[in-house]
Amino acid sequence: MNCFLIQEPKVNIAVVYCCPVESVGPQYPGYASEFAASMAEHEPGYPYQLVVVSNGGPPSEAIKTVFEPFNPLYLIHDNRGYDLGAYQLAAQQVPCDLMVFCGSSAYVRGPGWMRRIAESFLKHGYALYGTMVNTGDPATDVHPHIRTTCFWCPPELFNLYPVKVLTPYQRYPFEHGYDNLTMYLQKLGLATLMVAWDREYDFPEWRSIPNGFHAGDQSGLIFGDRISRPPYWHTK
């Protein structure tokens, strides 16, 4: 894949990474190290500003060392609403044209990742984008949605969602309930797109995505997370 850095970006992009402190869970420093290592390994191909939301308290010196090469902006969140609460804080406080939201276990899967994100936005504009989608399972009250471990949109679009996520329970309706973020924006007439390396797939095409989330070898994914790693359970 050809990958080069555009010197004068047309889009001001912020990458928001949710980074819970170790007291929230001992696994999170390892996730943060993996996220940072994957960004360092894979040339982004487009400029961005990293925003690290420290969930549950100030970031440790070890975490600051992990992210030092990226010169991040730090925000501190009380961990209410977990990752979604952190995203909502960032979307209210960080000005940008496009915001990429990454959960704690997210990681980059290849070079040119930010260029691909920018391309999708420059092509389709005001919409909701993600790298992993789930077409839903009515039997378990899971409705079609873009997974919230890696997705992007203008922050003002994200802020349209009418519910402030303040409890862990509210995360599930936000991500995959009947009025989840994806379906809420669909009802407003906006596109909800899965972005693969080769092209974008709008909602009616989600069931036919080759090598997407839990499909084939998943080579279409720009980002992965702990749930995309095998062994995993089948999702539709």
Phi and psi restraints in degrees (value plus and minus 20) as a CYANA .aco file:
   2 ASN   PHI     -91.0   -51.0
   2 ASN   PSI     115.8   155.8
   3 CYS   PHI    -165.5  -125.5
   3 CYS   PSI      93.8   133.8
   4 PHE   PHI    -157.9  -117.9
   4 PHE   PSI     135.4   175.4
   5 LEU   PHI    -108.4   -68.4
   5 LEU   PSI     103.4   143.4
   6 ILE   PHI     -95.3   -55.3
   6 ILE   PSI     103.2   143.2
   7 GLN   PHI     -92.0   -52.0
   7 GLN   PSI     -55.5   -15.5
   8 GLU   PHI    -140.4  -100.4
   8 GLU   PSI      71.6   111.6
   9 PRO   PHI     -85.0   -45.0
   9 PRO   PSI     123.9   163.9
  10 LYS   PHI    -110.4   -70.4
  10 LYS   PSI     -34.4     5.6
  11 VAL   PHI    -147.6  -107.6
  11 VAL   PSI     110.5   150.5
  12 ASN   PHI    -108.4   -68.4
  12 ASN   PSI      89.8   129.8
  13 ILE   PHI    -133.3   -93.3
  13 ILE   PSI     113.6   153.6
  14 ALA   PHI    -134.6   -94.6
  14 ALA   PSI     110.9   150.9
  15 VAL   PHI    -119.9   -79.9
  15 VAL   PSI      98.3   138.3
  16 VAL   PHI    -121.8   -81.8
  16 VAL   PSI      98.1   138.1
  17 TYR   PHI    -130.9   -90.9
  17 TYR   PSI     104.9   144.9
  18 CYS   PHI    -103.0   -63.0
  18 CYS   PSI      99.1   139.1
  19 CYS   PHI    -146.4  -106.4
  19 CYS   PSI      65.0   105.0
  20 PRO   PHI     -82.0   -42.0
  20 PRO   PSI     125.7   165.7
  21 VAL   PHI     -92.8   -52.8
  21 VAL   PSI     142.9   182.9
  22 GLU   PHI     -82.7   -42.7
  22 GLU   PSI     -49.8    -9.8
  23 SER   PHI     -86.8   -46.8
  23 SER   PSI     -42.1    -2.1
  24 VAL   PHI     -92.7   -52.7
  24 VAL   PSI     -56.4   -16.4
  25 GLY   PHI    -194.4  -154.4
  25 GLY   PSI     114.5   154.5
  26 PRO   PHI     -87.8   -47.8
  26 PRO   PSI     -35.1     4.9
  27 GLN   PHI     -97.9   -57.9
  27 GLN   PSI     -38.3     1.7
  28 TYR   PHI     -89.6   -49.6
  28 TYR   PSI     -57.4   -17.4
  29 PRO   PHI     -79.4   -39.4
  29 PRO   PSI     -56.2   -16.2
  30 GLY   PHI     -85.6   -45.6
  30 GLY   PSI     -61.5   -21.5
  31 TYR   PHI     -80.0   -40.0
  31 TYR   PSI     -64.2   -24.2
  32 ALA   PHI     -82.1   -42.1
  32 ALA   PSI     -62.1   -22.1
  33 SER   PHI     -82.7   -42.7
  33 SER   PSI     -60.3   -20.3
  34 GLU   PHI     -86.7   -46.7
  34 GLU   PSI     -61.9   -21.9
  35 PHE   PHI     -80.0   -40.0
  35 PHE   PSI     -68.9   -28.9
  36 ALA   PHI     -83.2   -43.2
  36 ALA   PSI     -62.3   -22.3
  37 ALA   PHI     -83.6   -43.6
  37 ALA   PSI     -57.8   -17.8
  38 SER   PHI     -88.9   -48.9
  38 SER   PSI     -55.4   -15.4
  39 MET   PHI     -89.2   -49.2
  39 MET   PSI     -57.3   -17.3
  40 ALA   PHI     -90.2   -50.2
  40 ALA   PSI     -54.4   -14.4
  41 GLU   PHI     -91.7   -51.7
  41 GLU   PSI     -56.5   -16.5
  42 HIS   PHI    -129.0   -89.0
  42 HIS   PSI      93.7   133.7
  43 GLU   PHI     -74.2   -34.2
  43 GLU   PSI     107.1   147.1
  44 PRO   PHI     -92.7   -52.7
  44 PRO   PSI     -56.2   -16.2
  45 GLY   PHI      62.3   102.3
  45 GLY   PSI     -19.3    20.7
  46 TYR   PHI    -181.9  -141.9
  46 TYR   PSI     120.0   160.0
  47 PRO   PHI     -88.9   -48.9
  47 PRO   PSI     132.8   172.8
  48 TYR   PHI    -179.7  -139.7
  48 TYR   PSI     143.9   183.9
  49 GLN   PHI    -131.4   -91.4
  49 GLN   PSI     107.3   147.3
  50 LEU   PHI    -107.1   -67.1
  50 LEU   PSI     111.5   151.5
  51 VAL   PHI    -138.9   -98.9
  51 VAL   PSI     100.0   140.0
  52 VAL   PHI    -124.8   -84.8
  52 VAL   PSI      97.6   137.6
  53 VAL   PHI    -116.6   -76.6
  53 VAL   PSI      91.3   131.3
  54 SER   PHI    -103.5   -63.5
  54 SER   PSI      88.7   128.7
  55 ASN   PHI    -111.6   -71.6
  55 ASN   PSI      97.3   137.3
  56 GLY   PHI      84.1   124.1
  56 GLY   PSI     -17.4    22.6
  57 GLY   PHI     128.4   168.4
  57 GLY   PSI     159.8   199.8
  58 PRO   PHI     -85.1   -45.1
  58 PRO   PSI     132.9   172.9
  59 PRO   PHI     -88.8   -48.8
  59 PRO   PSI     125.6   165.6
  60 SER   PHI     -94.4   -54.4
  60 SER   PSI     145.0   185.0
  61 GLU   PHI     -83.3   -43.3
  61 GLU   PSI     -53.3   -13.3
  62 ALA   PHI     -84.3   -44.3
  62 ALA   PSI     -61.4   -21.4
  63 ILE   PHI     -87.4   -47.4
  63 ILE   PSI     -60.0   -20.0
  64 LYS   PHI     -80.7   -40.7
  64 LYS   PSI     -57.0   -17.0
  65 THR   PHI     -86.4   -46.4
  65 THR   PSI     -60.6   -20.6
  66 VAL   PHI     -79.2   -39.2
  66 VAL   PSI     -62.1   -22.1
  67 PHE   PHI    -117.3   -77.3
  67 PHE   PSI     -19.9    20.1
  68 GLU   PHI     -73.0   -33.0
  68 GLU   PSI     -60.2   -20.2
  69 PRO   PHI     -81.8   -41.8
  69 PRO   PSI     -37.3     2.7
  70 PHE   PHI    -120.5   -80.5
  70 PHE   PSI     -21.8    18.2
  71 ASN   PHI      27.5    67.5
  71 ASN   PSI      38.8    78.8
  72 PRO   PHI     -98.9   -58.9
  72 PRO   PSI     140.0   180.0
  73 LEU   PHI    -109.2   -69.2
  73 LEU   PSI     110.8   150.8
  74 TYR   PHI    -123.5   -83.5
  74 TYR   PSI     115.7   155.7
  75 LEU   PHI    -140.8  -100.8
  75 LEU   PSI     128.8   168.8
  76 ILE   PHI    -134.9   -94.9
  76 ILE   PSI     107.6   147.6
  77 HIS   PHI    -143.0  -103.0
  77 HIS   PSI     131.6   171.6
  78 ASP   PHI    -102.1   -62.1
  78 ASP   PSI     -17.7    22.3
  79 ASN   PHI      57.0    97.0
  79 ASN   PSI     -14.4    25.6
  80 ARG   PHI     -86.6   -46.6
  80 ARG   PSI     111.1   151.1
  81 GLY   PHI      56.3    96.3
  81 GLY   PSI     -14.1    25.9
  82 TYR   PHI      31.8    71.8
  82 TYR   PSI    -150.9  -110.9
  83 ASP   PHI     -84.0   -44.0
  83 ASP   PSI     -59.2   -19.2
  84 LEU   PHI     -89.0   -49.0
  84 LEU   PSI     -55.0   -15.0
  85 GLY   PHI     -83.0   -43.0
  85 GLY   PSI     -58.9   -18.9
  86 ALA   PHI     -85.2   -45.2
  86 ALA   PSI     -62.0   -22.0
  87 TYR   PHI     -81.6   -41.6
  87 TYR   PSI     -64.1   -24.1
  88 GLN   PHI     -84.5   -44.5
  88 GLN   PSI     -56.6   -16.6
  89 LEU   PHI     -81.0   -41.0
  89 LEU   PSI     -69.1   -29.1
  90 ALA   PHI     -83.7   -43.7
  90 ALA   PSI     -61.5   -21.5
  91 ALA   PHI     -85.2   -45.2
  91 ALA   PSI     -45.1    -5.1
  92 GLN   PHI    -102.9   -62.9
  92 GLN   PSI     -45.1    -5.1
  93 GLN   PHI    -131.6   -91.6
  93 GLN   PSI     -40.5    -0.5
  94 VAL   PHI    -128.3   -88.3
  94 VAL   PSI      94.2   134.2
  95 PRO   PHI     -97.9   -57.9
  95 PRO   PSI     113.8   153.8
  96 CYS   PHI    -189.1  -149.1
  96 CYS   PSI     149.0   189.0
  97 ASP   PHI    -103.3   -63.3
  97 ASP   PSI     -55.3   -15.3
  98 LEU   PHI    -161.7  -121.7
  98 LEU   PSI     114.6   154.6
  99 MET   PHI    -140.2  -100.2
  99 MET   PSI     107.3   147.3
 100 VAL   PHI    -123.8   -83.8
 100 VAL   PSI      99.5   139.5
 101 PHE   PHI    -121.4   -81.4
 101 PHE   PSI     104.4   144.4
 102 CYS   PHI    -144.6  -104.6
 102 CYS   PSI     106.2   146.2
 103 GLY   PHI     -94.1   -54.1
 103 GLY   PSI     151.9   191.9
 104 SER   PHI     -81.2   -41.2
 104 SER   PSI     -53.9   -13.9
 105 SER   PHI    -118.3   -78.3
 105 SER   PSI      -9.4    30.6
 106 ALA   PHI     -89.7   -49.7
 106 ALA   PSI     133.3   173.3
 107 TYR   PHI    -175.3  -135.3
 107 TYR   PSI     132.9   172.9
 108 VAL   PHI    -101.1   -61.1
 108 VAL   PSI     121.8   161.8
 109 ARG   PHI    -129.0   -89.0
 109 ARG   PSI     -23.7    16.3
 110 GLY   PHI    -195.3  -155.3
 110 GLY   PSI     146.0   186.0
 111 PRO   PHI     -91.2   -51.2
 111 PRO   PSI     133.3   173.3
 112 GLY   PHI      59.6    99.6
 112 GLY   PSI      -3.9    36.1
 113 TRP   PHI     -82.7   -42.7
 113 TRP   PSI     -64.5   -24.5
 114 MET   PHI     -95.0   -55.0
 114 MET   PSI     -52.8   -12.8
 115 ARG   PHI     -80.5   -40.5
 115 ARG   PSI     -61.2   -21.2
 116 ARG   PHI     -84.4   -44.4
 116 ARG   PSI     -60.8   -20.8
 117 ILE   PHI     -82.2   -42.2
 117 ILE   PSI     -66.4   -26.4
 118 ALA   PHI     -83.6   -43.6
 118 ALA   PSI     -61.4   -21.4
 119 GLU   PHI     -77.9   -37.9
 119 GLU   PSI     -63.8   -23.8
 120 SER   PHI     -82.3   -42.3
 120 SER   PSI     -61.9   -21.9
 121 PHE   PHI     -90.2   -50.2
 121 PHE   PSI     -61.5   -21.5
 122 LEU   PHI     -84.7   -44.7
 122 LEU   PSI     -48.4    -8.4
 123 LYS   PHI    -100.4   -60.4
 123 LYS   PSI     -62.9   -22.9
 124 HIS   PHI    -130.7   -90.7
 124 HIS   PSI     -36.9     3.1
 125 GLY   PHI      50.7    90.7
 125 GLY   PSI    -154.9  -114.9
 126 TYR   PHI     -90.5   -50.5
 126 TYR   PSI      77.8   117.8
 127 ALA   PHI    -180.5  -140.5
 127 ALA   PSI     155.7   195.7
 128 LEU   PHI    -126.2   -86.2
 128 LEU   PSI     112.4   152.4
 129 TYR   PHI    -146.8  -106.8
 129 TYR   PSI     133.5   173.5
 130 GLY   PHI    -181.3  -141.3
 130 GLY   PSI     147.9   187.9
 131 THR   PHI    -123.5   -83.5
 131 THR   PSI     -30.9     9.1
 132 MET   PHI    -156.2  -116.2
 132 MET   PSI     111.8   151.8
 133 VAL   PHI    -147.9  -107.9
 133 VAL   PSI     137.5   177.5
 134 ASN   PHI    -151.3  -111.3
 134 ASN   PSI     105.4   145.4
 135 THR   PHI    -101.9   -61.9
 135 THR   PSI     -21.9    18.1
 136 GLY   PHI      76.5   116.5
 136 GLY   PSI     143.2   183.2
 137 ASP   PHI    -168.0  -128.0
 137 ASP   PSI      76.1   116.1
 138 PRO   PHI     -75.7   -35.7
 138 PRO   PSI     -49.2    -9.2
 139 ALA   PHI     -84.2   -44.2
 139 ALA   PSI     -46.7    -6.7
 140 THR   PHI    -129.6   -89.6
 140 THR   PSI      -5.9    34.1
 141 ASP   PHI      39.4    79.4
 141 ASP   PSI      13.6    53.6
 142 VAL   PHI    -124.6   -84.6
 142 VAL   PSI     101.0   141.0
 143 HIS   PHI    -124.9   -84.9
 143 HIS   PSI     140.7   180.7
 144 PRO   PHI     -74.2   -34.2
 144 PRO   PSI     117.5   157.5
 145 HIS   PHI    -182.7  -142.7
 145 HIS   PSI     132.9   172.9
 146 ILE   PHI    -101.4   -61.4
 146 ILE   PSI     108.4   148.4
 147 ARG   PHI     -88.2   -48.2
 147 ARG   PSI     119.5   159.5
 148 THR   PHI    -106.9   -66.9
 148 THR   PSI     -10.3    29.7
 149 THR   PHI    -100.0   -60.0
 149 THR   PSI     -38.4     1.6
 150 CYS   PHI    -181.8  -141.8
 150 CYS   PSI      90.0   130.0
 151 PHE   PHI    -173.2  -133.2
 151 PHE   PSI     146.0   186.0
 152 TRP   PHI    -169.4  -129.4
 152 TRP   PSI     132.4   172.4
 153 CYS   PHI    -193.7  -153.7
 153 CYS   PSI     146.3   186.3
 154 PRO   PHI     -81.0   -41.0
 154 PRO   PSI     120.7   160.7
 155 PRO   PHI     -80.0   -40.0
 155 PRO   PSI     -53.0   -13.0
 156 GLU   PHI     -87.0   -47.0
 156 GLU   PSI     -48.5    -8.5
 157 LEU   PHI     -90.3   -50.3
 157 LEU   PSI     -63.8   -23.8
 158 PHE   PHI     -79.5   -39.5
 158 PHE   PSI     -57.9   -17.9
 159 ASN   PHI     -93.1   -53.1
 159 ASN   PSI     -27.8    12.2
 160 LEU   PHI     -89.6   -49.6
 160 LEU   PSI     -44.3    -4.3
 161 TYR   PHI     -79.3   -39.3
 161 TYR   PSI     108.0   148.0
 162 PRO   PHI     -99.7   -59.7
 162 PRO   PSI     -26.0    14.0
 163 VAL   PHI    -130.0   -90.0
 163 VAL   PSI     106.3   146.3
 164 LYS   PHI    -104.2   -64.2
 164 LYS   PSI     106.5   146.5
 165 VAL   PHI    -106.2   -66.2
 165 VAL   PSI      89.3   129.3
 166 LEU   PHI    -137.8   -97.8
 166 LEU   PSI     -30.4     9.6
 167 THR   PHI    -152.1  -112.1
 167 THR   PSI     135.5   175.5
 168 PRO   PHI     -77.8   -37.8
 168 PRO   PSI     -56.4   -16.4
 169 TYR   PHI     -80.6   -40.6
 169 TYR   PSI     -54.9   -14.9
 170 GLN   PHI     -89.9   -49.9
 170 GLN   PSI     -34.1     5.9
 171 ARG   PHI     -83.0   -43.0
 171 ARG   PSI     -58.9   -18.9
 172 TYR   PHI     -89.9   -49.9
 172 TYR   PSI     -67.6   -27.6
 173 PRO   PHI     -78.9   -38.9
 173 PRO   PSI     -56.5   -16.5
 174 PHE   PHI     -82.6   -42.6
 174 PHE   PSI     -64.9   -24.9
 175 GLU   PHI    -101.7   -61.7
 175 GLU   PSI     -69.2   -29.2
 176 HIS   PHI    -155.5  -115.5
 176 HIS   PSI      -8.5    31.5
 177 GLY   PHI     -94.1   -54.1
 177 GLY   PSI    -198.8  -158.8
 178 TYR   PHI     -79.7   -39.7
 178 TYR   PSI     -59.1   -19.1
 179 ASP   PHI    -127.7   -87.7
 179 ASP   PSI      23.3    63.3
 180 ASN   PHI     -86.1   -46.1
 180 ASN   PSI     148.9   188.9
 181 LEU   PHI     -74.5   -34.5
 181 LEU   PSI     -64.5   -24.5
 182 THR   PHI     -81.3   -41.3
 182 THR   PSI     -70.6   -30.6
 183 MET   PHI     -90.1   -50.1
 183 MET   PSI     -53.0   -13.0
 184 TYR   PHI     -80.3   -40.3
 184 TYR   PSI     -64.5   -24.5
 185 LEU   PHI     -94.1   -54.1
 185 LEU   PSI     -52.4   -12.4
 186 GLN   PHI     -79.5   -39.5
 186 GLN   PSI     -60.7   -20.7
 187 LYS   PHI     -86.0   -46.0
 187 LYS   PSI     -42.0    -2.0
 188 LEU   PHI    -104.9   -64.9
 188 LEU   PSI     -19.0    21.0
 189 GLY   PHI      68.5   108.5
 189 GLY   PSI      -5.0    35.0
 190 LEU   PHI    -116.6   -76.6
 190 LEU   PSI     129.1   169.1
 191 ALA   PHI     -93.1   -53.1
 191 ALA   PSI     126.4   166.4
 192 THR   PHI    -146.9  -106.9
 192 THR   PSI      87.8   127.8
 193 LEU   PHI    -135.8   -95.8
 193 LEU   PSI     111.6   151.6
 194 MET   PHI    -108.0   -68.0
 194 MET   PSI     105.2   145.2
 195 VAL   PHI    -125.1   -85.1
 195 VAL   PSI      94.0   134.0
 196 ALA   PHI    -120.1   -80.1
 196 ALA   PSI     159.1   199.1
 197 TRP   PHI     -84.4   -44.4
 197 TRP   PSI     -51.5   -11.5
 198 ASP   PHI    -115.3   -75.3
 198 ASP   PSI     -52.4   -12.4
 199 ARG   PHI    -185.5  -145.5
 199 ARG   PSI     159.4   199.4
 200 GLU   PHI    -128.8   -88.8
 200 GLU   PSI     126.8   166.8
 201 TYR   PHI    -143.8  -103.8
 201 TYR   PSI      97.1   137.1
 202 ASP   PHI     -98.5   -58.5
 202 ASP   PSI     147.9   187.9
 203 PHE   PHI     -70.1   -30.1
 203 PHE   PSI     -64.9   -24.9
 204 PRO   PHI     -82.0   -42.0
 204 PRO   PSI     -38.0     2.0
 205 GLU   PHI    -116.2   -76.2
 205 GLU   PSI     -21.2    18.8
 206 TRP   PHI     -77.9   -37.9
 206 TRP   PSI     -54.0   -14.0
 207 ARG   PHI     -92.6   -52.6
 207 ARG   PSI     -33.3     6.7
 208 SER   PHI    -128.9   -88.9
 208 SER   PSI      -6.0    34.0
 209 ILE   PHI     -91.4   -51.4
 209 ILE   PSI     100.4   140.4
 210 PRO   PHI     -98.7   -58.7
 210 PRO   PSI     116.3   156.3
 211 ASN   PHI      35.6    75.6
 211 ASN   PSI      18.4    58.4
 212 GLY   PHI    -112.2   -72.2
 212 GLY   PSI    -174.9  -134.9
 213 PHE   PHI     -82.7   -42.7
 213 PHE   PSI     100.0   140.0
 214 HIS   PHI      37.2    77.2
 214 HIS   PSI      13.4    53.4
 215 ALA   PHI    -153.6  -113.6
 215 ALA   PSI     110.8   150.8
 216 GLY   PHI      37.4    77.4
 216 GLY   PSI    -155.2  -115.2
 217 ASP   PHI    -116.7   -76.7
 217 ASP   PSI     -11.5    28.5
 218 GLN   PHI      40.1    80.1
 218 GLN   PSI       1.3    41.3
 219 SER   PHI     -90.5   -50.5
 219 SER   PSI     -30.4     9.6
 220 GLY   PHI     -99.7   -59.7
 220 GLY   PSI     -30.2     9.8
 221 LEU   PHI     -97.9   -57.9
 221 LEU   PSI     111.3   151.3
 222 ILE   PHI     -98.6   -58.6
 222 ILE   PSI     -58.1   -18.1
 223 PHE   PHI    -142.1  -102.1
 223 PHE   PSI     135.7   175.7
 224 GLY   PHI    -144.8  -104.8
 224 GLY   PSI     157.4   197.4
 225 ASP   PHI    -173.5  -133.5
 225 ASP   PSI    -196.0  -156.0
 226 ARG   PHI     -84.4   -44.4
 226 ARG   PSI     -48.0    -8.0
 227 ILE   PHI    -100.7   -60.7
 227 ILE   PSI     -40.2    -0.2
 228 SER   PHI    -103.9   -63.9
 228 SER   PSI     -29.4    10.6
 229 ARG   PHI    -102.2   -62.2
 229 ARG   PSI     117.0   157.0
 230 PRO   PHI     -92.4   -52.4
 230 PRO   PSI     132.9   172.9
 231 PRO   PHI     -97.2   -57.2
 231 PRO   PSI     121.2   161.2
 232 TYR   PHI    -156.6  -116.6
 232 TYR   PSI     140.9   180.9
 233 TRP   PHI    -106.8   -66.8
 233 TRP   PSI     133.1   173.1
 234 HIS   PHI     -87.1   -47.1
 234 HIS   PSI     116.9   156.9
 235 THR   PHI    -147.0  -107.0
 235 THR   PSI     129.0   169.0
